[in-house]
């Protein structure tokens, strides 16, 4: 049973990590047209327990994408300088859509592992009861 609990913990950590990633992706998409907005990035690191890797993952600190912000020419914009330019957002909707799909699929895979582990634990308890 400890292996089953371990599998449940690992799958749950994957679901938590992917939900954080999906939240950042949705923030990026929502701010795609916000002037000066920098894309948020999240990466994962191995969870440690007293210096030993547990097999689980945790989201690390949120980073900002440091790629250049595009110059947008719109003299009527309130943030435009004397030349009519302002800094746009470095969010690419195609990349964000692909990241959202990848995070969603990874979440679903972890959910299936979670459900399978739970079913195996229930089947084991049923066998023990007989």
C-alpha positions in Angstrom: 0.0 0.0 0.0 2.8 2.5 0.5 3.6 2.3 -3.2 0.0 3.1 -4.0 0.1 6.1 -1.6 3.4 7.2 -3.2 1.9 7.0 -6.7 -1.1 9.0 -5.5 1.2 11.7 -4.0 3.3 11.8 -7.2 0.2 12.1 -9.4 -1.3 14.7 -7.2 1.9 16.8 -7.2 1.9 16.6 -11.0 -1.7 17.8 -11.1 -0.9 20.7 -8.8 2.2 21.7 -10.8 0.3 21.6 -14.1 -2.6 23.7 -12.6 -0.1 26.4 -11.6 1.4 26.3 -15.1 -2.1 26.5 -16.7 -2.9 29.5 -14.4 0.2 31.3 -15.7 -0.6 30.5 -19.3 -4.1 31.9 -18.8 -2.7 35.1 -17.3 -0.4 35.4 -20.2 -3.2 35.0 -22.7 -5.4 37.5 -20.8 -2.6 40.1 -20.9 -1.5 39.5 -24.5 -2.5 43.0 -25.5 -1.3 44.8 -22.3 1.5 47.2 -23.1 4.7 46.4 -21.4 3.5 43.0 -20.1 6.2 40.3 -19.9 5.3 36.6 -20.3 5.3 34.6 -17.1 7.2 31.3 -17.1 7.1 28.5 -14.5 9.4 25.5 -14.3 9.3 22.5 -12.1 11.8 21.0 -9.7 12.0 17.7 -7.9 10.4 17.7 -4.5 12.8 16.7 -1.8 12.2 15.1 1.6 15.2 15.4 4.0 17.5 15.7 1.0 16.1 12.7 -0.9 14.0 13.1 -4.0 10.5 11.9 -3.5 9.5 11.5 -7.2 7.1 14.4 -6.9 7.4 17.8 -8.5 6.9 21.3 -7.4 6.6 24.5 -9.3 9.6 26.7 -8.8 9.6 30.5 -8.6 7.7 32.3 -11.4 10.1 34.0 -13.8 9.5 36.7 -16.4 10.4 36.2 -20.0 13.3 38.6 -20.7 12.9 38.6 -24.5 12.6 42.0 -26.0 9.3 43.8 -26.0 8.1 44.7 -29.5 7.8 48.4 -30.5 4.2 49.1 -31.5 3.5 52.2 -33.6 0.2 53.8 -32.6 0.4 57.6 -32.2 -3.1 57.7 -30.7 -2.2 55.4 -27.8 -1.9 57.1 -24.4 1.5 55.4 -23.7 3.0 56.4 -27.0 6.1 58.5 -27.0 6.8 61.5 -29.2 7.4 59.2 -32.2 4.1 57.4 -31.7 5.7 54.1 -30.4 5.1 52.2 -27.2 6.3 48.8 -25.8 3.9 46.0 -26.5 3.7 42.5 -24.9 6.1 39.6 -25.6 3.2 37.1 -25.4 2.8 34.9 -28.5 -0.7 33.4 -28.5 0.4 30.4 -30.6 3.0 29.4 -28.0 0.6 30.0 -25.1 -2.1 27.9 -26.8 0.4 25.1 -27.2 1.6 25.4 -23.6 -2.0 25.3 -22.4 -2.7 22.2 -24.4 0.4 20.5 -23.1 -0.4 21.4 -19.5 -3.9 20.2 -19.9 -2.8 16.9 -21.4 -0.2 16.4 -18.7 -2.9 17.1 -16.0 -5.2 14.6 -17.6 -2.4 12.0 -17.7 -1.7 12.5 -14.0 -5.4 12.3 -13.2 -5.6 8.9 -15.0 -2.6 7.7 -12.9 -4.3 8.9 -9.8 -7.6 7.1 -10.7 -5.8 3.9 -11.6 -3.8 3.9 -8.3 -7.0 4.5 -6.4 -8.8 1.7 -8.2 -5.9 -0.6 -7.6 -6.0 0.2 -3.9 -9.7 -0.5 -3.8 -9.3 -3.8 -5.6 -6.6 -4.7 -3.1 -8.9 -3.9 -0.1 -11.6 -6.0 -1.8 -9.3 -9.0 -2.1 -8.2 -8.6 1.5 -11.8 -8.6 2.7 -12.6 -11.9 1.0 
